[in-house]
C-alpha cells in the first residue's frame, strides 16, 4: 500500500493544511501523520469528515505520498504545488515552490 496523508484547506484563510499525529491541522506537510495501513487511512477519512462537518476545513482529501531523501513528497503534481507553494512569486512576503520539489 502507498503511504497517505490527509490534506484540506483551512476554512478561515484557504491555506493548504495536513492533519498531524495529534489531530491538529498544520500548514507543514512534513508534520503530517502518515497512514501506512488501511485502518489508519480509515481513521484519516473519519477525522476529515468530522473536521469538515465542524467547519474547520474544506476540500478534504486523502492523498498518496512517498518519502524521498527523508522528506514527505506527494505523488501528484497538484499536491506538490499545494505543499510547497505557488510556482511563481505572486505576493510580497510569499515565496514560491522549490523547483526540485515540484519536479516530476
N, CA, C and O atoms as a GROMACS GRO file, in nm:
protein
  416
    1UNK      N    1   0.083  -0.119   0.000
    1UNK     CA    2   0.000   0.000   0.000
    1UNK      C    3   0.088   0.125   0.000
    1UNK      O    4   0.191   0.130   0.067
    2UNK      N    5   0.046   0.224  -0.074
    2UNK     CA    6   0.116   0.352  -0.079
    2UNK      C    7   0.084   0.431   0.047
    2UNK      O    8  -0.030   0.429   0.093
    3UNK      N    9   0.182   0.499   0.104
    3UNK     CA   10   0.159   0.583   0.222
    3UNK      C   11   0.068   0.699   0.185
    3UNK      O   12   0.068   0.747   0.071
    4UNK      N   13  -0.012   0.743   0.284
    4UNK     CA   14  -0.109   0.851   0.258
    4UNK      C   15  -0.114   0.948   0.374
    4UNK      O   16  -0.080   0.914   0.487
    5UNK      N   17  -0.156   1.072   0.343
    5UNK     CA   18  -0.180   1.175   0.444
    5UNK      C   19  -0.314   1.241   0.413
    5UNK      O   20  -0.367   1.228   0.303
    6UNK      N   21  -0.367   1.312   0.512
    6UNK     CA   22  -0.494   1.383   0.494
    6UNK      C   23  -0.464   1.531   0.474
    6UNK      O   24  -0.394   1.593   0.555
    7UNK      N   25  -0.518   1.587   0.368
    7UNK     CA   26  -0.499   1.728   0.339
    7UNK      C   27  -0.634   1.796   0.322
    7UNK      O   28  -0.735   1.731   0.297
    8UNK      N   29  -0.634   1.927   0.337
    8UNK     CA   30  -0.755   2.007   0.320
    8UNK      C   31  -0.711   2.152   0.305
    8UNK      O   32  -0.592   2.183   0.302
    9UNK      N   33  -0.810   2.240   0.295
    9UNK     CA   34  -0.784   2.384   0.300
    9UNK      C   35  -0.853   2.439   0.423
    9UNK      O   36  -0.970   2.411   0.448
   10UNK      N   37  -0.779   2.516   0.499
   10UNK     CA   38  -0.834   2.579   0.620
   10UNK      C   39  -0.946   2.673   0.579
   10UNK      O   40  -0.928   2.754   0.488
   11UNK      N   41  -1.060   2.664   0.646
   11UNK     CA   42  -1.177   2.743   0.609
   11UNK      C   43  -1.154   2.893   0.630
   11UNK      O   44  -1.205   2.975   0.554
   12UNK      N   45  -1.077   2.931   0.732
   12UNK     CA   46  -1.060   3.072   0.765
   12UNK      C   47  -0.979   3.151   0.664
   12UNK      O   48  -1.003   3.270   0.645
   13UNK      N   49  -0.882   3.085   0.597
   13UNK     CA   50  -0.796   3.160   0.505
   13UNK      C   51  -0.760   3.085   0.376
   13UNK      O   52  -0.692   3.141   0.290
   14UNK      N   53  -0.806   2.962   0.362
   14UNK     CA   54  -0.783   2.886   0.239
   14UNK      C   55  -0.647   2.820   0.228
   14UNK      O   56  -0.618   2.755   0.127
   15UNK      N   57  -0.563   2.835   0.329
   15UNK     CA   58  -0.429   2.777   0.325
   15UNK      C   59  -0.437   2.624   0.326
   15UNK      O   60  -0.519   2.566   0.398
   16UNK      N   61  -0.351   2.559   0.247
   16UNK     CA   62  -0.342   2.413   0.247
   16UNK      C   63  -0.288   2.366   0.381
   16UNK      O   64  -0.190   2.420   0.433
   17UNK      N   65  -0.353   2.264   0.438
   17UNK     CA   66  -0.314   2.208   0.567
   17UNK      C   67  -0.316   2.056   0.561
   17UNK      O   68  -0.377   1.996   0.473
   18UNK      N   69  -0.247   1.995   0.658
   18UNK     CA   70  -0.239   1.850   0.670
   18UNK      C   71  -0.265   1.813   0.815
   18UNK      O   72  -0.229   1.888   0.906
   19UNK      N   73  -0.326   1.698   0.837
   19UNK     CA   74  -0.356   1.652   0.971
   19UNK      C   75  -0.231   1.589   1.032
   19UNK      O   76  -0.169   1.503   0.970
   20UNK      N   77  -0.195   1.633   1.153
   20UNK     CA   78  -0.077   1.576   1.219
   20UNK      C   79  -0.118   1.464   1.314
   20UNK      O   80  -0.236   1.435   1.328
   21UNK      N   81  -0.021   1.402   1.379
   21UNK     CA   82  -0.046   1.287   1.465
   21UNK      C   83  -0.129   1.320   1.588
   21UNK      O   84  -0.188   1.231   1.648
   22UNK      N   85  -0.133   1.447   1.628
   22UNK     CA   86  -0.212   1.486   1.745
   22UNK      C   87  -0.354   1.528   1.707
   22UNK      O   88  -0.432   1.570   1.792
   23UNK      N   89  -0.388   1.518   1.578
   23UNK     CA   90  -0.522   1.554   1.533
   23UNK      C   91  -0.540   1.702   1.504
   23UNK      O   92  -0.652   1.749   1.489
   24UNK      N   93  -0.430   1.775   1.498
   24UNK     CA   94  -0.434   1.918   1.468
   24UNK      C   95  -0.399   1.940   1.322
   24UNK      O   96  -0.330   1.858   1.261
   25UNK      N   97  -0.446   2.050   1.266
   25UNK     CA   98  -0.414   2.085   1.127
   25UNK      C   99  -0.289   2.170   1.126
   25UNK      O  100  -0.280   2.270   1.198
   26UNK      N  101  -0.193   2.133   1.044
   26UNK     CA  102  -0.067   2.205   1.031
   26UNK      C  103  -0.048   2.250   0.886
   26UNK      O  104  -0.095   2.185   0.794
   27UNK      N  105   0.021   2.361   0.868
   27UNK     CA  106   0.048   2.407   0.731
   27UNK      C  107   0.179   2.352   0.678
   27UNK      O  108   0.229   2.398   0.575
   28UNK      N  109   0.235   2.254   0.747
   28UNK     CA  110   0.363   2.194   0.707
   28UNK      C  111   0.343   2.044   0.676
   28UNK      O  112   0.315   1.964   0.765
   29UNK      N  113   0.357   2.010   0.551
   29UNK     CA  114   0.343   1.871   0.509
   29UNK      C  115   0.433   1.778   0.589
   29UNK      O  116   0.392   1.666   0.622
   30UNK      N  117   0.553   1.822   0.620
   30UNK     CA  118   0.649   1.736   0.690
   30UNK      C  119   0.603   1.698   0.830
   30UNK      O  120   0.659   1.605   0.890
   31UNK      N  121   0.504   1.766   0.884
   31UNK     CA  122   0.450   1.734   1.017
   31UNK      C  123   0.326   1.646   1.009
   31UNK      O  124   0.268   1.612   1.112
   32UNK      N  125   0.284   1.608   0.889
   32UNK     CA  126   0.161   1.530   0.870
   32UNK      C  127   0.176   1.389   0.926
   32UNK      O  128   0.284   1.330   0.925
   33UNK      N  129   0.062   1.336   0.974
   33UNK     CA  130   0.056   1.196   1.014
   33UNK      C  131   0.050   1.111   0.888
   33UNK      O  132  -0.031   1.136   0.800
   34UNK      N  133   0.136   1.010   0.880
   34UNK     CA  134   0.141   0.923   0.762
   34UNK      C  135   0.068   0.793   0.792
   34UNK      O  136   0.102   0.721   0.886
   35UNK      N  137  -0.032   0.763   0.711
   35UNK     CA  138  -0.108   0.638   0.722
   35UNK      C  139  -0.038   0.533   0.637
   35UNK      O  140  -0.019   0.550   0.517
   36UNK      N  141   0.000   0.423   0.702
   36UNK     CA  142   0.075   0.319   0.633
   36UNK      C  143  -0.004   0.189   0.619
   36UNK      O  144   0.048   0.090   0.567
   37UNK      N  145  -0.130   0.189   0.666
   37UNK     CA  146  -0.216   0.071   0.650
   37UNK      C  147  -0.362   0.116   0.640
   37UNK      O  148  -0.394   0.231   0.671
   38UNK      N  149  -0.448   0.027   0.596
   38UNK     CA  150  -0.587   0.064   0.564
   38UNK      C  151  -0.664   0.117   0.684
   38UNK      O  152  -0.748   0.206   0.669
   39UNK      N  153  -0.638   0.064   0.803
   39UNK     CA  154  -0.709   0.113   0.922
   39UNK      C  155  -0.673   0.258   0.951
   39UNK      O  156  -0.758   0.337   0.992
   40UNK      N  157  -0.548   0.294   0.930
   40UNK     CA  158  -0.505   0.432   0.951
   40UNK      C  159  -0.568   0.525   0.848
   40UNK      O  160  -0.603   0.639   0.880
   41UNK      N  161  -0.582   0.477   0.724
   41UNK     CA  162  -0.647   0.558   0.620
   41UNK      C  163  -0.793   0.581   0.658
   41UNK      O  164  -0.844   0.692   0.642
   42UNK      N  165  -0.860   0.477   0.707
   42UNK     CA  166  -1.000   0.492   0.751
   42UNK      C  167  -1.011   0.594   0.863
   42UNK      O  168  -1.106   0.673   0.866
   43UNK      N  169  -0.915   0.595   0.956
   43UNK     CA  170  -0.915   0.693   1.065
   43UNK      C  171  -0.895   0.834   1.010
   43UNK      O  172  -0.959   0.928   1.058
   44UNK      N  173  -0.808   0.850   0.912
   44UNK     CA  174  -0.789   0.981   0.849
   44UNK      C  175  -0.917   1.029   0.782
   44UNK      O  176  -0.956   1.144   0.797
   45UNK      N  177  -0.981   0.940   0.709
   45UNK     CA  178  -1.107   0.976   0.641
   45UNK      C  179  -1.212   1.020   0.742
   45UNK      O  180  -1.283   1.118   0.719
   46UNK      N  181  -1.224   0.949   0.854
   46UNK     CA  182  -1.321   0.985   0.958
   46UNK      C  183  -1.287   1.121   1.019
   46UNK      O  184  -1.376   1.203   1.043
   47UNK      N  185  -1.159   1.145   1.044
   47UNK     CA  186  -1.116   1.273   1.101
   47UNK      C  187  -1.146   1.387   1.003
   47UNK      O  188  -1.187   1.496   1.045
   48UNK      N  189  -1.125   1.362   0.875
   48UNK     CA  190  -1.154   1.463   0.774
   48UNK      C  191  -1.301   1.497   0.766
   48UNK      O  192  -1.337   1.614   0.756
   49UNK      N  193  -1.386   1.396   0.772
   49UNK     CA  194  -1.531   1.419   0.769
   49UNK      C  195  -1.575   1.500   0.890
   49UNK      O  196  -1.659   1.589   0.879
   50UNK      N  197  -1.517   1.469   1.007
   50UNK     CA  198  -1.552   1.541   1.129
   50UNK      C  199  -1.508   1.688   1.121
   50UNK      O  200  -1.583   1.778   1.158
   51UNK      N  201  -1.386   1.711   1.072
   51UNK     CA  202  -1.335   1.848   1.060
   51UNK      C  203  -1.417   1.928   0.960
   51UNK      O  204  -1.442   2.047   0.980
   52UNK      N  205  -1.458   1.863   0.850
   52UNK     CA  206  -1.542   1.930   0.752
   52UNK      C  207  -1.678   1.965   0.812
   52UNK      O  208  -1.728   2.076   0.794
   53UNK      N  209  -1.737   1.870   0.885
   53UNK     CA  210  -1.868   1.893   0.948
   53UNK      C  211  -1.862   2.003   1.053
   53UNK      O  212  -1.961   2.071   1.079
   54UNK      N  213  -1.743   2.019   1.114
   54UNK     CA  214  -1.724   2.123   1.216
   54UNK      C  215  -1.682   2.257   1.156
   54UNK      O  216  -1.652   2.351   1.229
   55UNK      N  217  -1.681   2.266   1.023
   55UNK     CA  218  -1.645   2.389   0.952
   55UNK      C  219  -1.503   2.438   0.982
   55UNK      O  220  -1.478   2.558   0.990
   56UNK      N  221  -1.412   2.342   0.998
   56UNK     CA  222  -1.272   2.378   1.018
   56UNK      C  223  -1.197   2.383   0.885
   56UNK      O  224  -1.109   2.467   0.865
   57UNK      N  225  -1.233   2.290   0.794
   57UNK     CA  226  -1.163   2.277   0.667
   57UNK      C  227  -1.262   2.246   0.555
   57UNK      O  228  -1.375   2.206   0.579
   58UNK      N  229  -1.214   2.265   0.432
   58UNK     CA  230  -1.290   2.227   0.312
   58UNK      C  231  -1.195   2.151   0.219
   58UNK      O  232  -1.075   2.146   0.244
   59UNK      N  233  -1.250   2.092   0.113
   59UNK     CA  234  -1.172   2.019   0.014
   59UNK      C  235  -1.081   1.915   0.079
   59UNK      O  236  -0.960   1.912   0.056
   60UNK      N  237  -1.141   1.830   0.162
   60UNK     CA  238  -1.068   1.728   0.238
   60UNK      C  239  -1.037   1.609   0.148
   60UNK      O  240  -1.126   1.556   0.082
   61UNK      N  241  -0.910   1.568   0.146
   61UNK     CA  242  -0.868   1.455   0.062
   61UNK      C  243  -0.756   1.375   0.127
   61UNK      O  244  -0.667   1.431   0.191
   62UNK      N  245  -0.763   1.245   0.111
   62UNK     CA  246  -0.650   1.158   0.145
   62UNK      C  247  -0.566   1.149   0.018
   62UNK      O  248  -0.616   1.114  -0.089
   63UNK      N  249  -0.438   1.181   0.031
   63UNK     CA  250  -0.351   1.182  -0.087
   63UNK      C  251  -0.234   1.085  -0.068
   63UNK      O  252  -0.194   1.055   0.044
   64UNK      N  253  -0.182   1.038  -0.180
   64UNK     CA  254  -0.068   0.946  -0.179
   64UNK      C  255   0.062   1.026  -0.172
   64UNK      O  256   0.078   1.130  -0.236
   65UNK      N  257   0.154   0.974  -0.091
   65UNK     CA  258   0.284   1.038  -0.075
   65UNK      C  259   0.394   0.933  -0.084
   65UNK      O  260   0.368   0.813  -0.079
   66UNK      N  261   0.516   0.981  -0.097
   66UNK     CA  262   0.633   0.896  -0.087
   66UNK      C  263   0.732   0.967   0.004
   66UNK      O  264   0.725   1.088   0.023
   67UNK      N  265   0.825   0.891   0.058
   67UNK     CA  266   0.932   0.952   0.134
   67UNK      C  267   1.055   0.950   0.044
   67UNK      O  268   1.100   0.844   0.001
   68UNK      N  269   1.108   1.068   0.018
   68UNK     CA  270   1.222   1.081  -0.073
   68UNK      C  271   1.327   1.168  -0.007
   68UNK      O  272   1.300   1.283   0.029
   69UNK      N  273   1.445   1.115   0.009
   69UNK     CA  274   1.555   1.186   0.075
   69UNK      C  275   1.513   1.237   0.214
   69UNK      O  276   1.550   1.346   0.255
   70UNK      N  277   1.434   1.155   0.285
   70UNK     CA  278   1.393   1.189   0.420
   70UNK      C  279   1.280   1.289   0.430
   70UNK      O  280   1.246   1.334   0.540
   71UNK      N  281   1.219   1.326   0.316
   71UNK     CA  282   1.110   1.423   0.317
   71UNK      C  283   0.985   1.360   0.256
   71UNK      O  284   0.992   1.280   0.163
   72UNK      N  285   0.870   1.398   0.311
   72UNK     CA  286   0.744   1.356   0.253
   72UNK      C  287   0.722   1.433   0.124
   72UNK      O  288   0.747   1.554   0.118
   73UNK      N  289   0.675   1.363   0.020
   73UNK     CA  290   0.655   1.426  -0.111
   73UNK      C  291   0.529   1.368  -0.174
   73UNK      O  292   0.524   1.247  -0.198
   74UNK      N  293   0.429   1.450  -0.201
   74UNK     CA  294   0.309   1.400  -0.268
   74UNK      C  295   0.343   1.343  -0.406
   74UNK      O  296   0.433   1.391  -0.474
   75UNK      N  297   0.269   1.240  -0.446
   75UNK     CA  298   0.293   1.180  -0.577
   75UNK      C  299   0.238   1.265  -0.690
   75UNK      O  300   0.297   1.270  -0.798
   76UNK      N  301   0.126   1.334  -0.668
   76UNK     CA  302   0.064   1.416  -0.773
   76UNK      C  303   0.122   1.557  -0.773
   76UNK      O  304   0.146   1.616  -0.668
   77UNK      N  305   0.144   1.611  -0.892
   77UNK     CA  306   0.198   1.745  -0.908
   77UNK      C  307   0.112   1.849  -0.837
   77UNK      O  308   0.164   1.938  -0.770
   78UNK      N  309  -0.020   1.839  -0.851
   78UNK     CA  310  -0.110   1.935  -0.786
   78UNK      C  311  -0.083   1.943  -0.636
   78UNK      O  312  -0.080   2.051  -0.578
   79UNK      N  313  -0.064   1.828  -0.575
   79UNK     CA  314  -0.042   1.825  -0.429
   79UNK      C  315   0.097   1.874  -0.392
   79UNK      O  316   0.116   1.931  -0.285
   80UNK      N  317   0.196   1.852  -0.479
   80UNK     CA  318   0.329   1.907  -0.451
   80UNK      C  319   0.325   2.059  -0.454
   80UNK      O  320   0.389   2.125  -0.371
   81UNK      N  321   0.251   2.116  -0.549
   81UNK     CA  322   0.238   2.262  -0.555
   81UNK      C  323   0.165   2.313  -0.432
   81UNK      O  324   0.206   2.414  -0.374
   82UNK      N  325   0.058   2.245  -0.390
   82UNK     CA  326  -0.015   2.287  -0.269
   82UNK      C  327   0.076   2.281  -0.147
   82UNK      O  328   0.068   2.367  -0.059
   83UNK      N  329   0.163   2.180  -0.141
   83UNK     CA  330   0.251   2.162  -0.025
   83UNK      C  331   0.362   2.264  -0.020
   83UNK      O  332   0.400   2.310   0.088
   84UNK      N  333   0.415   2.300  -0.134
   84UNK     CA  334   0.534   2.384  -0.138
   84UNK      C  335   0.503   2.531  -0.165
   84UNK      O  336   0.585   2.618  -0.134
   85UNK      N  337   0.388   2.559  -0.222
   85UNK     CA  338   0.355   2.696  -0.253
   85UNK      C  339   0.343   2.716  -0.402
   85UNK      O  340   0.365   2.622  -0.479
   86UNK      N  341   0.309   2.835  -0.445
   86UNK     CA  342   0.289   2.860  -0.588
   86UNK      C  343   0.419   2.844  -0.665
   86UNK      O  344   0.528   2.848  -0.607
   87UNK      N  345   0.406   2.827  -0.794
   87UNK     CA  346   0.525   2.808  -0.878
   87UNK      C  347   0.589   2.940  -0.919
   87UNK      O  348   0.697   2.941  -0.978
   88UNK      N  349   0.524   3.052  -0.887
   88UNK     CA  350   0.581   3.185  -0.912
   88UNK      C  351   0.556   3.270  -0.788
   88UNK      O  352   0.463   3.245  -0.713
   89UNK      N  353   0.639   3.372  -0.769
   89UNK     CA  354   0.614   3.467  -0.660
   89UNK      C  355   0.493   3.551  -0.699
   89UNK      O  356   0.490   3.607  -0.809
   90UNK      N  357   0.395   3.561  -0.613
   90UNK     CA  358   0.273   3.635  -0.650
   90UNK      C  359   0.234   3.742  -0.551
   90UNK      O  360   0.152   3.828  -0.583
   91UNK      N  361   0.290   3.740  -0.433
   91UNK     CA  362   0.256   3.842  -0.334
   91UNK      C  363   0.375   3.863  -0.242
   91UNK      O  364   0.446   3.769  -0.207
   92UNK      N  365   0.396   3.985  -0.204
   92UNK     CA  366   0.507   4.018  -0.115
   92UNK      C  367   0.496   3.936   0.012
   92UNK      O  368   0.388   3.925   0.071
   93UNK      N  369   0.607   3.880   0.055
   93UNK     CA  370   0.609   3.800   0.176
   93UNK      C  371   0.582   3.652   0.154
   93UNK      O  372   0.595   3.572   0.247
   94UNK      N  373   0.545   3.616   0.032
   94UNK     CA  374   0.520   3.476  -0.002
   94UNK      C  375   0.624   3.432  -0.103
   94UNK      O  376   0.640   3.492  -0.209
   95UNK      N  377   0.694   3.327  -0.068
   95UNK     CA  378   0.791   3.273  -0.162
   95UNK      C  379   0.723   3.186  -0.265
   95UNK      O  380   0.600   3.188  -0.279
   96UNK      N  381   0.802   3.110  -0.335
   96UNK     CA  382   0.744   3.018  -0.432
   96UNK      C  383   0.812   2.883  -0.418
   96UNK      O  384   0.915   2.871  -0.351
   97UNK      N  385   0.755   2.785  -0.480
   97UNK     CA  386   0.797   2.647  -0.465
   97UNK      C  387   0.938   2.622  -0.514
   97UNK      O  388   0.983   2.682  -0.612
   98UNK      N  389   1.007   2.533  -0.446
   98UNK     CA  390   1.138   2.486  -0.487
   98UNK      C  391   1.120   2.400  -0.612
   98UNK      O  392   1.052   2.298  -0.605
   99UNK      N  393   1.178   2.438  -0.725
   99UNK     CA  394   1.159   2.362  -0.848
   99UNK      C  395   1.199   2.215  -0.835
   99UNK      O  396   1.139   2.129  -0.901
  100UNK      N  397   1.298   2.184  -0.753
  100UNK     CA  398   1.339   2.045  -0.735
  100UNK      C  399   1.229   1.963  -0.666
  100UNK      O  400   1.212   1.845  -0.696
  101UNK      N  401   1.155   2.024  -0.575
  101UNK     CA  402   1.047   1.954  -0.504
  101UNK      C  403   0.930   1.932  -0.598
  101UNK      O  404   0.864   1.828  -0.591
  102UNK      N  405   0.902   2.028  -0.684
  102UNK     CA  406   0.787   2.022  -0.774
  102UNK      C  407   0.814   1.927  -0.892
  102UNK      O  408   0.721   1.869  -0.947
  103UNK      N  409   0.941   1.912  -0.930
  103UNK     CA  410   0.975   1.834  -1.050
  103UNK      C  411   0.915   1.694  -1.046
  103UNK      O  412   0.909   1.630  -0.941
  104UNK      N  413   0.872   1.649  -1.160
  104UNK     CA  414   0.812   1.515  -1.172
  104UNK      C  415   0.911   1.408  -1.174
  104UNK      O  416   0.875   1.290  -1.183
   0.00000   0.00000   0.00000
